[in-house]
Amino acid sequence: MRITVLGGCGAVGSIAVTTLASSDVFSEIIIGDINIEKAEKLASELDAEKISAVKVDALDLDSIKRAIKGSSVVLNCIGPFYKFGPVVLRATIDSGINYVDICDDFDATEKELAMDKDAKKAGISALIGMGSSPGISNVLVRFCADTLLDEVESIDIYHAHGGEEVEGPGVVKHRVHSMMIKIPMFLDGKFKTVNLFDESGKALEEDVDFRDVGKYRVYAYPHPETITLPRYIKGVKRVTNLGLVLPPAYAELIKGIVRLGMTSEKPIDVKGQKISPLEFAVTYALSQRKRLMREAGITEPMGCLKIVVKGRKKGESSTYVFSMSSRGRGMGEGTGIPAALGAMLMGLGKITEKGAFPPEAGVKPMDMLELAQDKVKLDDKVGFSPWIVVEHIDKEGNVETMGL
């Protein structure tokens, strides 16, 4: 059985490929990337007999179709998803191949979910947003709603991460894009939008304690859980997503790019040279990143995903807090490993829903948790533990800590 991982030698995709290579679910792994030299190098380092590379242009439908031909599953790790996600999914639907991605842009998610009828007509399953947030966050909320609570009243998702050795321009462009648009939230039982820089956005900001990472102020993020979870978790009145990239000074630098309006991709003339304001701004931000990390005392990757689900059990108020945290591991592991697990579930036939859907609609939580324990190698190469810390807070405020 063959899987093609598009963007397979990037920060996230390379972790996904490494995770897939350490399991026995797929007999053949194809790394599809625009950087064919880097893809071939990764393939040779991991398993030259099982893994190979192919060059692919993610904006060219024919190039994508050639790369994924003969695959049972396509795992798409190419960002930013507002630019590449719908294009790649369209090529995959046209090819009749099951699909998994890590799309974390809500507008791209809406476009991909709008392909539901086309995916059903093609007889395929398209799992959208199977990373950390979205992804693991959706699966844990589903687990809580199905198993731990009788009623779910609110879902608040928080994330903070940073310190990765390398960060690509696509990641920064995603953040810029996220700060420019109206951000969807589900408040008081209704879909609403907030603006990061005005009072509607500032009213949601919180100081949050992240396990093993620290206390940081987080702000509104346009991740798609706020538009998908209310559709699948009955009775919920509030779904928010707030986050921060570390260090905070780096986040403020990116905010400054947006505030200054340096977001146009149309080149301007600078002393006879045509330069895109956005490309300059992103390049400058990346040039300052290591200095800002050093000044903040961040010397290693770190991150935490925290999910707070409030509701009722047997008529009494009850709260569950899920935390997945790490030090020495960054966004690549936090996103790439869940993506690989989603692709494995697809390959194993554990995802039976047809069409295009988010994780809470097509992934059985226990299947995901059991697969993580069984298939993910806990070694230095992968550097991941599927251990999830769960705190239960009862109506009296008593806290009980457990683990998944």
HUDA-V725650 format. One record per helix or strand of 3 or more residues. SS is the DSSP state (a for helix, b for strand). FROM is the first residue (numbers start at 1). TO is the last residue. If there is no record, write none. Layout:
# HUDA-V725650
ss->[SS/SS]
from->[FROM/FROM]
to->[TO/TO]
This chain:
# HUDA-V725650
ss->[b/a/b/a/b/a/b/a/b/a/a/b/a/b/a/b/b/a/b/b/a/b/a/b/b/a/b/b/a/b/a/a/b/b]
from->[2/13/28/36/51/61/73/81/98/106/116/125/136/151/169/183/190/199/206/214/225/238/248/267/273/277/302/316/331/355/359/365/389/399]
to->[6/21/33/46/55/68/76/95/101/113/122/128/148/162/180/187/194/202/210/220/232/246/259/270/276/296/313/327/347/358/362/375/393/403]
